[in-house]
Amino acid sequence: KEKFKSYLTGIAILRTLKKLYPREFKWKLPPYEYEYKKLPIDILCGTDLIRLQIDMLEPLEKIEEKWVPGLNKFMQKRRKYLHY
């Protein structure tokens, strides 16, 4: 679990599908759950930035580097709440 980046792998799959099948690839449209405006991928990712980066076929490293600072900040903040 420390070495395999499952989230990044999912993004890599989406990016590859977008690259290989640009005309056929489409994002699922709303509704999703109880949301009728946002695209489901944006809800799942918590932002529209990842979708936009995939649409631009940005390199995976560039996509990942955008969320790392926020992730590090979250990991630091949560540390005091872990009891194990």
Secondary structure, 3 states (H helix, E strand, C coil): CCCCCHHHHHHHHHHHHHHHCCCCCCCCCCCECCECCCCHHHHHHCCCHHHHHHHCCCCHHHHHHHHHHHHHHHHHHHHHHCCC
